[in-house]
């Protein structure tokens, strides 16, 4: 039996990249709302909403773009 494959550094840092990109995008949105309205509460609400939407959007895009793993030999049904 083979040992399970260890994830690469790129695969381990992918969640941090998604959270970082979402934070930068939401900071931009929150800052724009703060400069436009001068209302801190509204800016915080928009920051939170933008962060959640950005995390969902980036995670969905990562799932759509990531390469599927090739099937292993033990998963194949027996041939007749």
C-alpha positions in Angstrom: 0.0 0.0 0.0 1.3 3.5 -0.8 1.5 6.3 1.6 -1.0 9.2 1.1 0.4 12.1 -0.8 1.5 15.1 1.3 0.0 18.4 0.1 2.5 20.8 -1.4 3.2 24.3 0.0 1.0 25.8 -2.7 -1.9 23.6 -1.7 -1.4 24.4 2.0 -1.3 28.2 1.5 -4.3 28.3 -0.9 -6.9 29.1 2.0 -4.7 31.9 3.2 -4.5 33.4 -0.3 -8.3 33.3 -0.6 -8.8 35.0 2.8 -6.1 37.6 1.9 -7.6 38.5 -1.4 -11.1 38.7 0.2 -9.7 40.9 2.9 -8.1 43.3 0.4 -11.3 43.5 -1.7 -13.5 44.1 1.4 -11.1 46.8 2.7 -11.4 48.6 -0.6 -15.2 48.3 -0.4 -15.4 49.4 3.2 -13.0 52.3 2.6 -15.0 53.5 -0.4 -18.2 53.4 1.6 -16.5 55.2 4.5 -15.2 58.0 2.2 -18.5 58.3 0.4 -20.9 58.4 3.4 -18.6 59.2 6.4 -20.7 56.6 8.4 -18.4 54.1 10.2 -21.3 51.7 11.0 -22.3 51.5 7.3 -18.7 51.0 6.2 -18.3 48.1 8.7 -21.4 46.5 7.5 -20.3 46.8 3.8 -16.9 45.5 4.8 -18.4 42.4 6.4 -20.8 41.7 3.5 -18.1 42.2 0.9 -15.7 39.9 2.8 -18.3 37.0 2.9 -19.2 37.5 -0.7 -15.6 37.6 -1.8 -14.7 34.5 0.1 -17.6 32.6 -1.4 -16.7 33.9 -4.9 -13.0 33.1 -4.7 -13.6 29.6 -3.2 -16.1 28.8 -5.9 -13.7 30.0 -8.6 -10.9 27.8 -7.1 -13.2 24.8 -7.2 -14.1 25.4 -10.8 -10.5 26.0 -11.9 -8.6 23.3 -9.9 -7.5 20.2 -11.7 -9.3 17.0 -10.7 -7.2 14.2 -9.4 -6.8 11.3 -11.7 -8.6 8.1 -10.6 -6.5 5.6 -8.8 -6.3 2.0 -10.0 -8.0 0.6 -6.9 -11.1 2.7 -7.6 -11.8 1.1 -11.0 -14.6 -1.5 -11.1 -13.5 -5.0 -12.1 -13.4 -5.7 -15.9 -15.5 -8.6 -17.2 
